[in-house]
Amino acid sequence: MLTLPRFKAAAVQAAPVYLDTDATVEKVCALIEEAAGNGASLVAFPEVFVAGYPYWNWIMTPIEGSPWFEKLCRCAIEVPGPEIRRIAAAAQACGVHVVIGVNERSTHGVATIYNTLVTIGPDGKLLGRHRKLVPTWAEKLTWANGDGSSLRVHDTAIGKLGALACGENTNTLARFALLAQGELVHVASYISLPVAPADYDMAEAIKVRAAAHSFEGKVFTIVSCSTISEEIVEAMAATHPHTRDLLRRSNSAFSGVLGPDGRVIGEPLIDREGIVYADIDLARCIQPRQMHDIIGHYNRFDVFDLRVNRRSQQPAQFLDDDALRDEFPEAPAVPHPTSTEV
């Protein structure tokens, strides 16, 4: 007999301690403890919460922003690494699932960083690492492209769990790739974007995308968005004072939970810090699919054919000589990039 999980989800809306990795990780652990104390089994964090978003790309020239890029590279983390181990320990201590955005530094390049979502299980194990497929607009000055190797759904105690970062939730094919793996719980991580064009309502844009995924896929979407602290405002305004009003623009952040009917459950958070909670019953995903099940009976796979390349992309392939390896047996092995050890 089919039995689907019920649980409480928590969507964090907060600002990091800007470009301070250790302090931000400490804040993450405290928020995990707070959410777990309120009964959450899943805690979702914003995009690149560790330890900040490159707002300078939107308000400075590339040359002006280059020193800030170096700061971000220096505070970026490796996955797995000590910072993830601290977060994983907090997840394990509280018995919760965690999805969190980080700036991930490549182990092969000190100036190559990724916009990465890390998924951690309640036992503290690293379930997955997803690198944003394509940085959005000005973000291309900072992050490298991810690949399809991480377009995966994780089979967890709270259901089949997937996640995408910010603008990826606009990518119909990326979303369908997760739905096609049976996703029932979707985490959509965002950043507050007051620097968007004047006619762009970021809060509404986030909600529309979450509603689309929930309604089309008949899934629950947990949206977690960052906020912009006065610390961030003043850091950018120190050399560009005209940006103060821009960075304080309202309706730039939305966090909340949406059900399989595409509607918001309870009250979302707009702009201000806090945690949104919602009770989720995955059995609610069944009846709506009798009408529209786009990964099953309500599709034509004889007409449409989506192929997803999930092979990991590497900068080079090394064809080693076994005889040479035998001659130097003590040479250290290079860890495989898909290692799940935390």
Secondary structure as GFF3:
##gff-version 3
##sequence-region A 1 342
A	DSSP	beta_strand	6	13	.	.	.	ID=ss1
A	DSSP	alpha_helix	21	37	.	.	.	ID=ss2
A	DSSP	beta_strand	42	44	.	.	.	ID=ss3
A	DSSP	alpha_helix	56	59	.	.	.	ID=ss4
A	DSSP	alpha_helix	62	75	.	.	.	ID=ss5
A	DSSP	alpha_helix	82	94	.	.	.	ID=ss6
A	DSSP	beta_strand	97	105	.	.	.	ID=ss7
A	DSSP	beta_strand	113	120	.	.	.	ID=ss8
A	DSSP	beta_strand	126	131	.	.	.	ID=ss9
A	DSSP	three_ten_helix	137	141	.	.	.	ID=ss10
A	DSSP	three_ten_helix	148	150	.	.	.	ID=ss11
A	DSSP	beta_strand	154	156	.	.	.	ID=ss12
A	DSSP	beta_strand	159	165	.	.	.	ID=ss13
A	DSSP	three_ten_helix	166	170	.	.	.	ID=ss14
A	DSSP	alpha_helix	172	179	.	.	.	ID=ss15
A	DSSP	beta_strand	185	190	.	.	.	ID=ss16
A	DSSP	alpha_helix	202	217	.	.	.	ID=ss17
A	DSSP	beta_strand	220	225	.	.	.	ID=ss18
A	DSSP	alpha_helix	230	237	.	.	.	ID=ss19
A	DSSP	alpha_helix	243	247	.	.	.	ID=ss20
A	DSSP	beta_strand	254	258	.	.	.	ID=ss21
A	DSSP	beta_strand	264	270	.	.	.	ID=ss22
A	DSSP	beta_strand	274	281	.	.	.	ID=ss23
A	DSSP	three_ten_helix	282	285	.	.	.	ID=ss24
A	DSSP	alpha_helix	287	291	.	.	.	ID=ss25
A	DSSP	alpha_helix	322	327	.	.	.	ID=ss26
###
